[in-house]
Amino acid sequence: MTTTAQFETQTKALIDDLKNVCRNYGLGNDTYEFAIITQVFLYKFLNDKYVYELKQLEPVLAIAENFDEALEQIPLGDLELLSMQISKNTARIAPKNLLSNLFKQQNQPNFASIFDNTLVSIAKDNIDIFSVLSEGGEKVVLFEALSNHVTDNKDSFCKALVNKMVAFSFEHIFTENFDFFATIFEYLIKDYNSNSRGTYAEYFTPHAVAKIMAACLVTDANITNVTCYDPSAGSGTLLMNLAHAIGEDKCTIYSQDISRKTSALLRLNLILNNLVHSIPNIIQGNTILSPYHKQENGQVEQFDYIVSNPPFKLDFSDYSADLDSKTNKERFFAGIPNVPAKKKDSMAIYLLFIQHIMHSLKAKGKAAIVVPTGFITAQSGIDKKIRQKLVESKMLAGVVSMPSNIFATTGTNVSILFLDKTNTKDVVLVDASKLGTKVKEGKNQKTVLSPEEEQHIINVFNTKEAKDDLSVVVSYDEIKAKNYSLSAGQYFEVKIEYIDITAKEFTFKMKGFESNLESLFVESKILEEEIIKQLEDIKYDA
């Protein structure tokens, strides 16, 4: 019996093999390598899942020594009925487009065209369910003609990719859990997750941060039929952790991200994690300028849960003036950051995301947002206005200040801001900055929290427990008195260590102090007299 560890090893080996094929054909570190690796991996995954689903529905296919021959014996009408019964998370693939059939044709002339047509055909057949939308309504389909990215030897390149895909089957891993697929997804994109490569520069949200955000938001085991939103979704790490905490079948995902590449990655993440039903809600576009998800009356849509790790600094000067319109006054109630004369890329766009999220929460909604730690103590400006609104509207759950370098790719200290429109009472502030172990990740230093430390933070936050030098529970009035500061350290009690002693012990100690002082005074008097005498003996000789 193949173990989960073996499946993981095989899957990672497939990813490595596909990357090696790209290198062998001059595409290593190339802009197009990313598209080829992810799309070929996805084709393999969807192919094997479709075959797996058919075998679950039709015993004849499950026991057949030769699946392709058994499939050919099933009348077309019966096959269509079987396809209608497979899960909505599974792509429909015509027999001619199955990987086994593609493998048989690899020695045909113009195989690259056959390969491309297979992928494009699958994308077309599944366009309504598996397409990501642009804000303009364009459908970004599953696959493209991948051989166009190779200049020479297109047939042999496509043949090499197919031969790697048939090395093993994914059929035995579809019962695996979230943790397995999260690991695989991260491994799949790890080479495109470096800010220095220029191919994929998303700041990947650490699992510790994602886990803490989800666990502190989802405290009710009986949640059903809720909406989850990320206005700066990236590859979807936060959304996947949130959906897993709720239950993938109990929530619907919504997102928007300006990057077409990361929107495609989020789609892949949704497919791996049984959230295909949410793919039509994945929008590639500018959330701040043109929020896509809206209600029938044109107002911004509101959601039950929102998570976000927005970009902190970004040049949005090109459309900054457009945000100051009458329709945006309510959404950006605290104001829009000024355009600096120099360093436009330092514009604090995260302040707009926080305001947008506040505006997008339902009446009983909850949110968790990664913010620079400086936000929680800023004494003026938009930062303070936002905090003031959170307190006065009583929609603040708390803050967790994370250790430095929790993100290996940035030195900015971060905190997690938790919102809860139902929290009318106390707020919990956690200072986890002293937790974690520092490790090297490439050239960067990173702080890693142990599972026990992660759980400790979650427990303290959810139970609203005050812990010395870690957490404090405060009222909204106390926050107002501290000029709306959300830093736990400013509320910690200053404690003076002391020990209990008896009256007799106190008297004895005091007599000892008096005796010591008398002795010191005597020594001081003798020293004074000696200094005066020596000064008198000093004579001046011309």
Buried (B, 14 or more C-beta within 10 A) or exposed (E): EEEBEEBBEBBBEBBEBBBEBBEEBEBEEBEBBBBBBBBBBBBBBBBBBBBBBBBBEBEEBEEBEEBBEBBEEBEEEEBEEBBEEBEEBBBBBBEEBBBBBBBEBBEEEEBBBBBBBBBBBBBEBBEEBBBBBBBEEEEBBBBBEBBEBBEEBBBBBBBBBBEBBEEBBBBBBBEBEBEBBBBBBBBBBEBBBBEEEEBBBBBBBBBBBBBBBBBBBBEEEEBEEBBBBBBBBBBBBBBBBBBBBBEBEEBBBBBBBBBEBBBBBBBBBBBBBBBBBBBBBBBBBBBBBEBBBEEEEEBBBBBBBBBBBBBBBBBBBEEBEEBEEEEBEEBBBBBBBEEEEEEBEEBBBBBBBBBBBBBBBBEEBBBBBBBBBBBBBBEEBBBBBBBBBBBEEBBBBBBBBBBBBBBBBBEBBBBBBBBBBEBEEBBBBBBBBEBBEEEEEEEBEBBBBEEEBBBBBBEBBBEBBBBEEBBBBBEBEBBEEBEBBBBBEBBBEEEEEEEEEEEEEEEEEEEEEEEEEEEEEEEEEEEEEEEEEEEEEEEEEE
